[in-house]
Amino acid sequence: MAKTITPDQVVDAARDLDQVEFTRDDIAEKLGVGKPKFKQAFKQARESGRLEKVGDDAERKGRFRVTR
């Protein structure tokens, strides 16, 4: 059975990173899954306003932060 990731788990993983800004790769590594496995949960967390994009890094990867 596939592991289902929730928006709460995404936000909790982001907080557990102990860094202000992070990429989707950082979250994937923290959760131990590939990016497609948490894409919907990440999108829901952004739409609810708990995560926001702050820009792109030098490799053109999106950088995000937890808002609440």
KOLSEMI-796401 format. One line per field, with one value per residue (C-alpha): residue in one letter; x, y, z. Coordinates in Angstrom, 3 decimals. Example, Ala and Ser with C-alpha at 12.3 -4.5 7.8 and 13.67 -1.06 7.14 Angstrom:
! residues 2
aa (A|S)
east (12.300|13.670)
north (-4.500|-1.060)
up (7.800|7.140)
This chain:
! residues 68
aa (M|A|K|T|I|T|P|D|Q|V|V|D|A|A|R|D|L|D|Q|V|E|F|T|R|D|D|I|A|E|K|L|G|V|G|K|P|K|F|K|Q|A|F|K|Q|A|R|E|S|G|R|L|E|K|V|G|D|D|A|E|R|K|G|R|F|R|V|T|R)
east (0.000|1.309|2.205|-0.227|1.296|-0.934|-0.485|0.117|3.007|4.524|4.351|5.693|8.598|9.361|9.433|11.666|14.278|15.421|16.040|14.056|13.895|13.748|13.127|10.760|13.845|14.505|10.942|11.147|14.336|12.865|9.719|11.680|9.564|9.851|8.455|5.449|4.314|3.647|2.856|-0.857|-0.215|2.391|-0.049|-2.768|-0.386|0.485|-3.153|-4.088|-1.400|0.806|3.688|4.725|7.207|9.966|11.843|14.190|17.733|20.727|19.637|16.165|14.569|11.711|12.489|9.683|9.046|6.500|4.135|2.256)
north (0.000|3.467|5.854|8.795|12.105|14.783|18.572|18.450|16.027|18.314|21.342|19.333|18.083|21.661|22.790|19.848|20.957|23.712|26.099|29.150|28.314|24.916|23.223|20.423|18.162|18.935|17.900|14.733|13.706|14.454|12.434|9.626|9.665|10.937|14.356|12.921|11.165|14.439|16.783|17.072|17.529|20.220|22.016|21.891|23.273|26.187|26.869|26.934|29.571|27.458|27.451|30.244|30.548|33.069|32.745|30.501|29.488|29.507|26.139|27.577|25.388|26.936|28.060|28.025|28.854|27.973|30.855|29.557)
up (0.000|-0.895|1.895|1.962|3.009|4.549|4.466|8.244|7.728|5.091|7.407|10.361|8.232|7.168|10.803|11.744|9.192|11.564|8.697|7.645|3.930|2.250|-1.098|-2.034|-2.149|1.531|2.403|0.296|2.066|5.501|4.724|3.056|-0.115|-3.674|-4.562|-6.464|-3.262|-1.437|-4.338|-3.513|0.224|-0.503|-2.801|-0.132|2.494|0.165|-0.717|2.975|3.561|5.835|3.328|1.012|-1.803|-1.132|-4.419|-6.368|-5.527|-7.888|-9.331|-10.049|-7.387|-5.466|-1.911|0.644|4.297|6.949|7.658|10.691)
